[in-house]
């Protein structure tokens, strides 16, 4: 049953195109686009908005003796950092993520298909 599932999965369009096109990781050798560079900067910004900004907010809340500042502002800043990170991934990661997924699909399915056909 597992072997049949692998063979059926290997017949899907996504897997077939990845194998037929012999997808590789050559896209990572090219110079990154300006959008990808901006995406990396935005991802770096998300790390600054994350825990360091929350720690600073906690210190300010202690100094001002306003605990609600940290209680409400901390989760809001953390959520904002996630949104900024997602934006950065969208800007730089979509193309490169698809290259990686297609390559992993090709490599793993080639090995699984050989195993499934030899064992049947």
Secondary structure by P-SEA (a helix, b strand, c coil): caaaaaaaaaacaaaaaaaaaccccccccccccaaaaaaaaaaaaaaaacaaaaaaaaaaaaaaccccccccaaaaaaaaaaaaaaaaaaaccaaaaaaaaaaaaaaaaaaaaaaaaaac
